[in-house]
Structure formats: C-alpha cells, structure tokens
Amino acid sequence: MLKRLTSLLIPILVLGVLVNEILNTPIYTDRELASFRERDIALAKNGQFDEALEALKALSEIVPNNPLVWGDYLTVMIWAHRDQEAVQLANKPGLPPLPNYVLAELFEAALRIGDTASAQRFAIAETGRSDNPEKVAVTRVDRLREVGAEPFTGAVIAAGLKRVPNSAPLLMRIEVPKPPETAVVAAVEPVPEAVAPTVDKALEQPNKSLSVKENPSALKAPKSILSKSSAHANMATRPLRRPGAPVIASRTAAAKSVG
C-alpha cells in the first residue's frame, strides 16, 4: 500500500515543481529583451565583460531559443578574449541558428585558436544564411587560403555555389589539380663516342679531377666533330666584328689599317 502511494505522489511532486518553474519564469516581450541586450552590450563596450557575460548567460537561460541573445552572449565572450570557450559553446548541440554577425566573429576566433574545421563550419553556416552569400563565401575562402587552410575551402565554395549557381568569383576560386611536378632536364648534346671513354673513366674516379696535363687530348674534340661541315668550319675561322665596323680579313690588313 505504501509503495503504491509513493508511486502516485512522485509524479504529482514532479508536476508541481515544473508548474512552479513555469510560474516563476519571467516572460519578456521582444522590446524588453532588446532593452536588456542593449544594456549588456553597453556594459561590454565599457570593458565590464564579467558583468555583461553574467547577465547575458542568465538571459540565455530564460529564453534559450532566442538566437539574438545567444549571438550577443558569444560576441561578448569573444570581445573578452575567450575564443576557445566561445567556439566550444557555439559548437554545442541544441543552440538556435546563430545570426551572421556572430558567425563572422566565431570564424575569426576559430582561426586564432587553430580550429580550422570549426572555422569552415561557421563559414558554411554564414554563407547559407547571408543576404549576400557570394561575397561571404569569397571572403571566407580567401581568408582560409591566407592562413594556409586550402583543403577547407572546397566546402565553402560549394555552399556559395548552392546559393549562387554559376558565380564567376566562386568558380574562379575552385582549385584545379596541378600536374605532378617533373624534374626539368636541360637539353644537352650527346657525348661523342670518342670522348665517352674518357668521361666514363673520370666518373669512375670521383676524387680525381681530370687534368689536362695528365691527358691533354681529353679536352680536345675529335677532328671529325670540328670538320662536321664546311659551314661550321667557316664560322670557326670567320673574324668577329662589332656592329657597323668594317670586316678585317687578316692580321696584315689589321696592321695596315692601324698604320
């Protein structure tokens, strides 16, 4: 009998507590909430971060589904240099959709603490809710690239293109896969067969340089190369001259011109 009575009283007591909470919870109009928010923001701008955060936290508990209250709460937290705490709270499940002004603050806060994944999430959310999604997406992509977070830009570009299909600025920022880097080999003429044995011998002895005294013929090209063609031979013996100067055919002519 006692167990049955207890089982009946517990639900009644729980219901009484809930009713009491509802009756004691203040109900604010939108104008009153706006007034409280302005008061708390003014405190924060005056440097009274602790007081502002305490008041905004209490307000968020009274109206837990109000996105503007949460937006002010997180913004003031960032102003107070509590980036880590703000980013963690913003990632908490169950929060209402945050306004764009705080998503922009959270994006930069996440980058400051090195949480690029959260920065990407905030950028995507801001792009999805912005009145100018193209501008937001372009700005966030460029900022991610600026800090070396190129792999996180693709999803932001996709979010922007979802809102603004065929956006030229966004399409221009799609990373085109680069071809694999290949070593650039300078074009050289093949080693003549007559010189190849000497080169091979030098390569076999890396600590011993090829000396002209030891092998004077090593630095001389074969006659077959020097006399490949008459054109090459003529170029080899043709005197040089600067532009506009007369051609001096021989040393004798040069001496006469000097005399």
MOCORBEL-V53314 format. One line per field, one symbol per residue. ss: DSSP state (h for helix, s for strand, l for the rest). phi: phi as a letter, one per 20 degrees, with the letter a starting at -180 (. if undefined). psi: psi as a letter, one per 40 degrees, with the letter a starting at -180 (. if undefined). Layout:
ss: ???
phi: ???
psi: ???
This chain:
ss: lhhhhhhhhhhhhhhhhhhhhhhhlllllhhhhhhhhhhhhhhhhlllhhhhhhhhhhhhhhllllhhhhhhhhhhhhhlllhhhhhhhhlllllllllhhhhhhhhhhhhhlllhhhhhhhhhhhhhhlllhhhhhhhhhhhhhhlllhhhhhhhhhhhhhhllllhhhhhllllllllllllllllllllhhhhhhhhhhhhlllllllllllhhhhlllhhhhlllhhhhhhhhlllllllllllllhhhhhhhhl
phi: .ffffffefgfffffffffffffeefddfffffffffffffffffeneffffffffffffffcfdeffffffffffffgemdfgffffffeffnffgffffeffffgfffffemefffgfffffffffdffcffffffffffffffemdgfeegffffffffecgmffffffeffegefffcfedffcffffffeggfffffffcfedffefffbfffeefgffffdgbfffffffdffebegneffdfbfffffffff
psi: dddddddddddddddddddddddehihiiddddddddddddddddeegddddddddddddddgeehdddddddddddddeffddddddddehieiihiidddddddddddddeegdddddddddddddeiegddddddddddddddeffdeedddddddddddgifhdddddehhhhiihhihhhhhiiihiddddddddddddgdehihhdddgdedehiiddddfdidddddddehiiiiheiihhdidddddddd.
